[in-house]
Amino acid sequence: MKVLNLYFSATGNTDKVAKTISEAAQQAGHQVDTVKVTKDADIDVLPYDLVFAGSGVYEWLPGQPIQDLFAKLRRQYVAASQIKPASPRRPGKNAVIYCTYGGAHTGVNEAIPAVKYMGQLFDHLGYEIVGEWYLVGEYHGKYQDFSVGGRLGDIHGRPHAADLQDLVEKVKGVLNV
């Protein structure tokens, strides 16, 4: 199985998650191409059987580099007739969409739009979305005070070791399907 782990991280939270996903998939015997998206990212997702796509959540959406890449890919795939009416499934093509979020105001509800946004590219391409994963991540920089007292309580240090171990089990589960 050809696996891609495509992600953006501005604070390091999603870096931790992406690294954990890649290591878990490699330990399960899969080769993984891990790509941290930058403003000049250029990648074709179609050769991959399983794509993990993730980002931190910024005002309810994935990071701008992911948004820009997905808009570019959507235009390219429409022009190449890879996105078809009714989005027919591509057998053997699966995606897991994940995010890290702080949810200081409304909890996981702040993260759901970001995951749904990212999932739409793959759904339109005919990939089966086999997982939507939401991992709590602490705030950094000028927002670090939000790591305490929000709807999620004290989230300093998240994602922590237990979060990442839980993630390893999820990755193993997806790879065994």
C-alpha positions in Angstrom: 0.0 0.0 0.0 1.3 3.4 -0.9 0.8 5.9 2.0 1.0 9.7 2.1 1.0 11.7 5.3 0.3 15.3 4.2 0.1 18.0 6.9 0.6 21.6 8.0 1.7 22.7 11.4 2.4 26.2 12.6 3.0 25.5 16.3 4.4 22.0 16.4 1.3 20.2 17.7 0.5 18.7 14.3 4.2 18.0 13.7 4.0 15.6 16.7 0.9 13.9 15.3 2.3 13.6 11.8 5.5 12.1 13.1 3.6 9.6 15.2 1.4 8.6 12.2 4.5 8.1 10.0 6.3 6.1 12.7 3.3 3.9 13.4 2.7 3.2 9.7 6.4 2.4 9.1 6.5 0.1 12.2 3.5 -1.7 10.6 5.7 -2.3 7.5 4.4 0.4 5.2 6.5 3.0 3.3 5.2 6.5 4.1 5.9 9.7 2.2 5.5 12.4 4.8 5.1 15.9 3.4 4.9 19.1 5.5 2.9 21.6 3.4 4.5 24.9 2.7 3.3 27.8 0.5 5.0 26.3 -2.5 3.9 22.7 -2.0 3.4 20.6 -5.1 2.1 17.1 -4.8 -0.2 14.6 -6.6 -2.3 12.7 -4.1 -3.8 10.3 -6.7 -0.9 7.8 -6.7 -1.5 7.0 -3.0 -3.8 4.3 -1.7 -4.1 5.8 1.7 -3.7 9.5 2.5 -3.5 11.0 6.0 -4.2 14.7 5.7 -4.0 17.0 8.7 -3.6 20.5 10.0 -3.9 22.6 13.1 -7.2 24.6 13.3 -7.0 28.3 12.8 -10.4 30.1 13.1 -12.3 26.9 12.4 -10.3 26.1 9.2 -7.1 24.3 8.4 -3.9 26.4 8.0 -3.7 28.6 4.9 -1.0 26.5 3.2 -3.3 23.5 3.3 -6.2 25.6 2.0 -4.0 26.9 -0.8 -2.7 23.5 -1.8 -6.2 21.9 -1.8 -7.6 24.8 -3.9 -4.8 24.3 -6.4 -5.3 20.5 -6.4 -9.0 20.9 -6.9 -8.5 23.1 -10.0 -5.9 20.7 -11.4 -8.1 17.7 -10.9 -11.2 19.3 -12.3 -9.2 20.4 -15.4 -7.9 16.8 -15.7 -11.4 15.3 -15.3 -10.4 13.5 -12.2 -13.3 15.0 -10.2 -16.5 13.7 -11.8 -20.2 14.3 -11.1 -21.5 12.2 -8.2 -17.8 11.6 -7.1 -17.7 7.9 -7.9 -15.5 5.9 -5.5 -12.0 4.8 -6.5 -11.7 1.2 -5.2 -8.8 0.9 -2.8 -8.4 4.6 -2.2 -8.9 5.8 1.4 -8.2 8.9 3.5 -8.0 9.8 7.1 -8.4 13.5 7.9 -7.0 14.7 11.2 -6.5 18.0 13.1 -5.1 19.4 16.3 -7.2 22.0 18.1 -7.4 23.9 21.3 -11.2 24.5 21.4 -11.0 27.2 24.1 -14.5 28.5 23.3 -16.7 25.6 22.0 -14.4 22.5 22.2 -14.3 20.1 19.3 -17.0 22.1 17.5 -14.3 24.6 16.6 -12.4 21.8 14.8 -15.1 20.0 12.9 -15.3 22.5 10.0 -11.5 22.2 9.4 -11.7 18.4 9.1 -14.8 18.5 6.9 -13.1 21.1 4.7 -10.0 18.9 4.2 -12.1 15.8 3.7 -14.0 17.3 0.8 -11.1 17.2 -1.6 -10.7 13.5 -1.0 -14.4 12.8 -1.1 -14.7 14.6 -4.4 -11.8 12.5 -5.8 -13.6 9.3 -4.8 -11.6 8.4 -1.8 -13.4 6.7 1.1 -13.0 8.8 4.3 -12.2 6.1 6.8 -11.4 8.3 9.7 -11.8 11.8 11.1 -9.5 12.3 14.0 -9.5 15.3 16.4 -6.5 15.6 18.8 -6.3 18.3 21.5 -3.3 20.5 21.2 -2.1 23.2 23.6 -1.9 26.9 22.5 1.4 28.5 21.9 2.8 32.1 21.8 0.4 34.9 22.5 -2.5 32.6 22.9 -1.0 30.2 25.5 -3.3 31.5 28.2 -6.1 29.8 26.3 -4.6 26.4 27.3 -6.2 26.9 30.7 -9.8 27.7 31.6 -11.4 26.9 28.2 -14.1 24.4 27.6 -11.5 21.6 27.6 -9.9 22.6 30.9 -6.1 22.6 31.2 -4.6 21.3 27.9 -0.9 22.2 28.6 1.4 19.6 27.0 -1.2 18.2 24.6 -1.0 16.2 22.6 0.7 14.2 25.3 2.1 10.7 25.4 -1.3 9.1 26.1 -2.9 11.0 23.2 -0.1 9.8 20.8 -0.3 6.2 22.0 -4.0 6.3 21.3 -3.2 7.6 17.9 -0.8 4.8 17.2 -3.6 2.3 17.9 -5.9 4.2 15.5 -3.2 4.1 12.8 -2.8 0.4 13.2 -6.5 -0.1 13.0 -6.8 1.8 9.7 -3.8 -0.1 8.2 -5.4 -3.4 9.1 -8.6 -2.7 7.3 
